[in-house]
Amino acid sequence: MNAEVRPLVFLGTPSAAATVLQRLIDDGFEVRHVITRPDAKRGRGSATSPSPVKVVAIAHGISVSHNLDWLKENNSAPMLGIVVAYGRIIPTAVLERTPMINVHFSLLPRWRGAAPVERAILAGDTTTGVCIMEVEPTLDTGAVYACAEMAIDDSITADGLTAELSHLGATLLVNTLRRGLGDPTPQAGEATYAEKISADEMRLNWSDDAVNLSRKVRCFRAFTMVQGNRVRIVEARPIEGDAPLGSVNQQAQVGTGDGLLQLVRVQPEGKQAMDAQAWLRGRSDRDSVRFD
């Protein structure tokens, strides 16, 4: 196999993709153009800001666009597309002119789809990894060029695991390009689909067991309700014990369907995140708090 020498066009948006882009630049690969999602609101207020990928591209003087028009207009020269969390299906007509590979954060065919990191944690997987795969018009079905595996720590958050996988994926991608792509291997085994996280999933159901609830807290902005007000659970861990569902004792431990959920940090509506026991002490009803 020969090392990859084609110029690269990079498609991606979030911080994990920016990590991979930065590594390609640092290692001397020619990134001719970057395609990322349009500037968007990324915090409070009405001002928009560029995606993390766009920030990296601009810092290195790489041209940026927000749709596939640039590819369609510049597909006469041989290029290789690198896709990392781009968030959109690439049409067949584009792939026929510009072949692409994807850095996917799971061990395919497990967890194809939008939320592979979160679904791996929610399912209690003990291992995950990164695959470099051929991009096809169908979702994450392409043949695989290379994979790297890593363990999932039972306390890591989805953000933390994504960050680790982005570095692992960047290294795997660089090594694969330097080695040369060669012939990919078709995916084998049972496929599972990593469905996008829904808003309904983010509300904690206290009849669920403490282990599953703690996984939800690690994965997304999990919340509960108390007297009509939303309280985000920022950090929590499962412990042994028993109490009525949703009841909160003086140690900020919540009764669940199996075990207790020890609250560590919470964020009341309209306030900053704080120590859970300090939040509890500040409530006039601290002796009878119950989550809905």
C-alpha positions as CSV (number, residue, x, y, z in Angstrom):
1,M,0.0,0.0,0.0
2,N,1.1,3.5,-0.7
3,A,0.7,6.5,1.6
4,E,-2.2,8.8,0.9
5,V,-1.1,11.8,-1.1
6,R,-4.4,13.3,-2.4
7,P,-5.3,16.7,-0.9
8,L,-8.0,16.4,1.7
9,V,-11.4,18.1,2.1
10,F,-12.6,18.0,5.7
11,L,-16.3,17.8,6.7
12,G,-17.2,18.2,10.3
13,T,-18.6,20.5,13.0
14,P,-18.1,19.9,16.8
15,S,-15.1,19.9,19.0
16,A,-14.3,16.2,18.4
17,A,-14.1,16.9,14.7
18,A,-11.9,20.0,15.4
19,T,-9.5,17.7,17.3
20,V,-9.1,15.5,14.2
21,L,-8.7,18.4,11.9
22,Q,-6.0,20.0,14.1
23,R,-4.1,16.7,14.1
24,L,-4.2,16.4,10.3
25,I,-2.8,20.0,10.0
26,D,-0.1,19.4,12.7
27,D,1.0,16.2,10.9
28,G,1.5,18.0,7.6
29,F,-1.5,16.8,5.6
30,E,-2.8,19.2,2.9
31,V,-6.3,20.2,3.9
32,R,-7.6,22.1,0.8
33,H,-11.0,23.1,2.1
34,V,-13.3,22.7,5.1
35,I,-17.1,22.2,5.1
36,T,-18.9,22.7,8.3
37,R,-22.3,23.7,9.6
38,P,-23.3,27.4,9.5
39,D,-22.5,29.7,12.4
40,A,-25.1,29.3,15.1
41,K,-26.1,30.4,18.6
42,R,-23.9,28.4,21.0
43,G,-24.8,30.0,24.3
44,R,-26.9,32.7,25.8
45,G,-27.9,35.8,23.8
46,S,-28.6,36.2,20.1
47,A,-25.1,36.4,18.7
48,T,-23.8,33.6,16.5
49,S,-20.4,32.0,16.6
50,P,-18.5,29.6,14.3
51,S,-18.3,25.9,14.8
52,P,-15.1,24.5,16.5
53,V,-14.0,23.1,13.1
54,K,-14.4,26.5,11.5
55,V,-12.3,28.1,14.2
56,V,-9.5,25.7,13.5
57,A,-9.7,26.2,9.8
58,I,-9.7,30.0,9.9
59,A,-6.7,29.9,12.3
60,H,-4.8,28.1,9.6
61,G,-6.0,30.0,6.6
62,I,-8.1,27.2,5.2
63,S,-11.1,28.2,3.1
64,V,-14.5,27.3,4.7
65,S,-18.0,26.8,3.3
66,H,-21.3,25.6,4.8
67,N,-22.7,23.3,2.2
68,L,-21.5,20.8,-0.5
69,D,-21.5,23.4,-3.4
70,W,-17.7,23.9,-3.2
71,L,-17.2,20.1,-3.6
72,K,-19.5,20.1,-6.6
73,E,-17.6,23.0,-8.2
74,N,-14.1,21.6,-7.5
75,N,-14.5,17.9,-8.1
76,S,-12.3,17.7,-11.2
77,A,-9.1,17.3,-9.2
78,P,-8.6,14.1,-7.2
79,M,-9.3,14.7,-3.5
80,L,-10.2,12.5,-0.5
81,G,-13.0,13.6,1.9
82,I,-12.5,13.2,5.6
83,V,-15.8,13.1,7.5
84,V,-16.0,13.5,11.3
85,A,-19.4,14.2,12.9
86,Y,-20.7,16.2,9.9
87,G,-24.3,15.4,10.7
88,R,-25.6,15.0,7.2
89,I,-25.9,12.2,4.6
90,I,-23.5,12.7,1.7
91,P,-25.4,12.2,-1.7
92,T,-24.3,9.5,-4.1
93,A,-23.6,12.1,-6.8
94,V,-20.9,13.8,-4.6
95,L,-19.3,10.5,-3.5
96,E,-19.0,9.3,-7.1
97,R,-16.7,12.3,-7.8
98,T,-15.0,12.7,-4.4
99,P,-14.5,9.5,-2.3
100,M,-14.7,9.9,1.4
101,I,-13.8,8.1,4.6
102,N,-15.4,8.6,8.0
103,V,-14.0,8.6,11.5
104,H,-16.8,7.0,13.4
105,F,-16.8,6.7,17.2
106,S,-17.9,3.1,17.7
107,L,-16.8,-0.4,16.8
108,L,-19.0,-1.0,13.8
109,P,-21.5,-2.4,13.1
110,R,-22.4,-1.7,16.8
111,W,-23.9,1.8,17.2
112,R,-24.4,3.1,13.7
113,G,-26.0,6.5,13.8
114,A,-26.2,9.8,15.5
115,A,-25.3,9.1,19.1
116,P,-22.9,6.2,19.3
117,V,-21.0,7.4,22.4
118,E,-24.2,8.1,24.4
119,R,-25.8,4.8,23.4
120,A,-22.7,2.8,24.4
121,I,-22.7,4.3,27.9
122,L,-26.5,3.9,28.3
123,A,-26.2,0.3,27.3
124,G,-23.5,-0.4,29.8
125,D,-20.9,-1.3,27.2
126,T,-17.5,-1.9,28.7
127,T,-15.6,-1.2,25.5
128,T,-16.0,1.0,22.5
129,G,-13.6,2.4,19.9
130,V,-13.1,4.2,16.6
131,C,-13.5,2.9,13.0
132,I,-12.2,4.4,9.8
133,M,-14.8,3.5,7.2
134,E,-15.7,4.1,3.6
135,V,-18.6,6.6,3.3
136,E,-21.7,5.4,1.6
137,P,-25.0,7.1,1.0
138,T,-26.6,4.8,3.6
139,L,-25.9,5.5,7.3
140,D,-22.6,4.1,8.6
141,T,-22.8,0.9,6.5
142,G,-19.5,1.3,4.6
143,A,-16.6,-1.1,4.7
144,V,-13.9,-0.6,7.4
145,Y,-10.3,0.3,6.8
146,A,-9.1,0.3,10.4
147,C,-10.3,0.1,14.0
148,A,-9.0,0.9,17.5
149,E,-10.6,-0.2,20.7
150,M,-10.7,1.3,24.2
151,A,-12.3,0.6,27.6
152,I,-15.2,2.6,28.9
153,D,-14.6,3.7,32.5
154,D,-17.8,3.4,34.5
155,S,-17.6,7.1,35.6
156,I,-16.7,8.8,32.4
157,T,-19.2,11.2,30.9
158,A,-20.2,11.2,27.2
159,D,-18.3,14.5,26.7
160,G,-15.2,13.0,28.3
161,L,-15.4,9.7,26.3
162,T,-16.0,11.7,23.0
163,A,-12.9,13.7,23.7
164,E,-10.8,10.6,24.3
165,L,-12.2,8.9,21.2
166,S,-11.4,12.0,19.1
167,H,-7.7,11.7,20.0
168,L,-7.8,8.0,19.4
169,G,-9.5,8.6,16.1
170,A,-7.1,11.3,15.0
171,T,-4.1,9.0,15.6
172,L,-5.8,6.1,13.9
173,L,-6.7,8.3,10.9
174,V,-3.1,9.7,10.5
175,N,-1.6,6.2,10.7
176,T,-4.1,4.9,8.2
177,L,-3.4,7.7,5.7
178,R,0.3,7.2,6.1
179,R,0.1,3.5,5.6
180,G,-2.4,3.8,2.7
181,L,-6.0,2.9,2.7
182,G,-5.8,-0.4,0.9
183,D,-8.9,-2.6,0.6
184,P,-11.6,-2.1,3.3
185,T,-13.3,-5.0,5.1
186,P,-17.1,-5.3,5.0
187,Q,-18.8,-4.9,8.3
188,A,-19.7,-8.2,10.0
189,G,-21.9,-9.0,12.9
190,E,-25.2,-7.7,14.3
191,A,-25.8,-4.0,13.7
192,T,-27.3,-1.8,16.3
193,Y,-28.6,1.7,15.7
194,A,-27.6,4.7,17.9
195,E,-30.7,6.8,17.7
196,K,-30.4,10.5,18.4
197,I,-31.1,11.4,22.1
198,S,-34.6,12.7,22.5
199,A,-35.8,15.4,24.9
200,D,-38.1,12.9,26.6
201,E,-35.1,10.7,27.5
202,M,-33.5,13.6,29.4
203,R,-36.1,13.6,32.2
204,L,-35.2,11.1,34.9
205,N,-37.8,8.5,35.7
206,W,-37.3,7.5,39.4
207,S,-38.8,4.1,38.9
208,D,-35.7,3.2,36.8
209,D,-32.7,1.7,38.7
210,A,-29.9,3.9,40.1
211,V,-27.3,2.5,37.7
212,N,-29.3,3.4,34.6
213,L,-30.1,6.8,36.0
214,S,-26.4,7.5,36.7
215,R,-25.6,6.6,33.1
216,K,-28.2,9.1,31.9
217,V,-26.6,11.8,34.0
218,R,-23.2,11.0,32.4
219,C,-24.7,11.1,28.9
220,F,-26.7,14.3,28.7
221,R,-28.4,17.2,30.5
222,A,-30.5,14.9,32.6
223,F,-33.1,16.7,34.8
224,T,-36.0,16.2,37.2
225,M,-38.8,18.4,38.5
226,V,-39.5,19.6,42.0
227,Q,-42.6,21.7,42.8
228,G,-42.9,22.6,39.1
229,N,-39.3,23.7,38.8
230,R,-36.6,22.0,36.7
231,V,-33.4,20.8,38.4
232,R,-30.6,19.5,36.3
233,I,-28.6,16.6,37.8
234,V,-25.1,17.5,36.8
235,E,-23.2,14.7,38.6
236,A,-24.4,11.6,40.5
237,R,-23.5,8.0,41.3
238,P,-25.4,4.9,42.2
239,I,-25.1,3.5,45.8
240,E,-26.8,0.8,47.7
241,G,-29.9,1.5,49.7
242,D,-33.7,1.9,49.6
243,A,-36.1,4.8,49.8
244,P,-39.5,5.8,48.3
245,L,-39.3,6.7,44.7
246,G,-38.1,10.3,44.1
247,S,-37.7,11.1,47.8
248,V,-34.5,13.0,48.8
249,N,-32.8,12.5,52.2
250,Q,-30.5,14.8,54.0
251,Q,-27.4,13.3,52.3
252,A,-29.0,14.2,48.9
253,Q,-29.7,10.6,48.1
254,V,-32.7,9.8,45.9
255,G,-34.9,6.7,46.0
256,T,-35.1,4.8,42.8
257,G,-36.5,1.6,41.5
258,D,-33.4,-0.2,42.6
259,G,-30.8,1.5,44.9
260,L,-30.2,5.1,45.7
261,L,-28.8,7.8,43.4
262,Q,-26.3,10.0,45.3
263,L,-26.5,13.5,44.0
264,V,-23.2,15.3,43.8
265,R,-23.9,18.4,41.8
266,V,-27.2,19.9,40.7
267,Q,-28.2,23.0,38.8
268,P,-31.5,24.6,39.9
269,E,-33.5,26.4,37.2
270,G,-32.0,29.8,36.5
271,K,-28.9,29.3,38.7
272,Q,-25.4,28.0,38.5
273,A,-24.4,24.4,39.2
274,M,-23.7,23.8,42.9
275,D,-23.0,21.1,45.5
276,A,-26.1,19.0,45.9
277,Q,-26.2,19.0,49.7
278,A,-25.7,22.8,49.8
279,W,-28.7,23.2,47.4
280,L,-30.7,20.9,49.7
281,R,-29.7,22.9,52.9
282,G,-30.8,26.1,51.2
283,R,-34.4,24.9,50.7
284,S,-37.1,25.6,53.3
285,D,-38.7,22.2,52.5
286,R,-35.4,20.3,52.8
287,D,-36.9,17.7,55.2
288,S,-39.5,16.7,52.6
289,V,-38.1,17.2,49.1
290,R,-39.5,14.8,46.5
291,F,-38.7,14.8,42.8
292,D,-41.6,14.3,40.4
